[in-house]
């Protein structure tokens, strides 16, 4: 039977505030029951049972959030997202803009259709560099710098959908209006993170398929084929990570949908897989263009518009190093290359690198550097 989450939201808010606030460990606490009257204790027990029957995985997902960084200037969270984020429903319904995406998240994930009043997608300008390479022993790597013009918390998200591939992805929590002073450190404040499956910026699935988005300088893509459903920039990454096992299947999937970029700009994607195949997907005059290439920054690489945009200096560095190495790099060399093209907020770019990731498409792990601290690398696995 379909659960009526909307009508249950008030109970969820109350119970989360009462039972999951900092300093209270677990849902059932003897001291809470002892302090309540017998009638209130029974009410609380019934509420707990109802919450877990309907929202158990959502609560487990929120409970999994950890801040693994001690640097207050570069907060870094991890989250094991075990709730059902209804991707199949989303693919049937679609979304042509962030307002529709927020409405979907509110109606089908958080149970709060009016979440748009508090949940906003704040998408700032960002840069980025990506490349694909192989190690000397044949493992396939994907490198990604995420560059942005402001600081905000980062989150690494693991997802294990029942009807899709497990994946690991990176989210800028600033997109959900978090700041370095306003962090998801208690259960009420972390409720907005239930939207993170739909806001990934790069990631890899269990089949070794990787995808990252990079901003361009042109006008937003806005496809309008009436025979296709709509999809947004970041929800496209979620769909591909969950459903595609190769570059070819990713391209076929994207071609089934109308792409819609947010109003602040245009984007392209680099997609690569465990075989080593790598492409950049662009939308030229609202038509999908696919270019076989193993690196990208922030300008167009399609032949008819090649060079339109910025980031040519970083692109040249990537090209030179990959050519010199015959597209072969060790894990250390790959991270060093990301370090070489990292940005530090100089006047010409007004941007700095928020995270650097080396995804190993062969073994399902990722090495992560947060806040340009290349002396500190953390390794995570999809599983």
PyMOL commands that set and color helices and strands:
alter all, ss='L'
color gray80, all
select helices_A, chain A and resi 5-19+30-35+38-63+87-93+98-110+115-117+173-176+191-198+233-243+247-254+303-305+312-324+331-340
alter helices_A, ss='H'
color red, helices_A
select strands_A, chain A and resi 66-67+76-81+129-134+140-148+154-159+167-172+202-205+210-215+229-232+257-260+267-272+278-284+287-292+295-296+298-299+309-310+352-360+365-370+378-381
alter strands_A, ss='S'
color yellow, strands_A
deselect
rebuild
show_as cartoon
